[in-house]
Amino acid sequence: MKLIVLHGDYSRKSQDRLDDFISSAKKRGWDIKKINSNFNLDISEQLSATSLFQKESLFILEDIKKISQKDIDWIKKRGKDSGLTLIIYHQGFIPKKVLDSFPKDAKIEEFKLPRLIFTFLDSIYPKNVKKVLVLFHELIKNEPVEFVFALMARHLRDLYWVRVEPKSLPYPSWRVGKLKGQSSKFKFETLKDLIARMAEIDIAVKTSKSDLISSLDLLIVFSLE
């Protein structure tokens, strides 16, 4: 068995990479199957059942939490005798301890968000309009504006979340502290209004009533002045 692991916070790129593997497998006439974690069978049992057949198969697992030590042991011991390829796809970083448990010949690809994205998100606060606009337009030279919009929406949600219930944020303490510092630069009502306007923009764009880039330009100018 060939094991490929795709992980990291740059989900757009990791998804593109997964799509490339699927496209390549289709061209070769392989069976393509997503591992169903709702089955009564363990992942190793689902894989071994398929390995009884001669046809090459590509399996995709999108929930790293569903793979057990039993499954990993099976991949190490018996998986190499099967004509299968397993892709483990995870939107986020897989802990090093888990990565180290995989076979040594596993192909592990990590996808990190560009530094510019974090610089842009960290710059979003009142009285910083010029810098935010410059970074926004620099960012969309290489990234789809829809992707940037989604990141903005998630970040603003986190800035609100850290104000109302910081202990429930699923992030390390250093990141929570950083979010608290940025969130404190906003008036609470301004933050809520920003999130509401993002939702309005989302609806307007999806119904073809507005252009996303222009809408975000206006949002930045008038909400962060």
C-alpha angles and dihedrals in degrees: 000000000000113000121202122182121197116186144145142094095276091089095168092060095041090051090050089052092050090050089052091055092048092049091049092049091050091053089053092050095245124158109251118204136169113220108244111219090192092068118104088232121090117243090254090052092051090050096046092049090057094043089067088076123073099226116104112251136195116208123193124201116189100176112068090186090067095063113093133198087254089058092048091049090051091051090051097046108030106010092079089065093058129082093233136121117206122196117195107200120190129174097217136028119305111221115257091238090061093044090051090055092063121092114283092241093055113125107232120191121186123199117200125187112247115262089240091067092058091045089053095048092046090052094060106109137104121293092022100093099129095053093044092052093048092049092044093055092043089053097050091055087079105015129062109254089230089061092049090048091053091051091049091050092050092046094050089049089054092049089054093043093052089056096052105031113002095165092064095056110115094223136103116268094254091058093045089052091051091050091049091054093050094042091052089064089067129074105238093239091050090054092050091047091051091054091048091050091050088056090050091050091050092054094043093051094046090052091048092244095120144028113242099218094048091045092053092046090055092044092053094046098048101033099045100038 
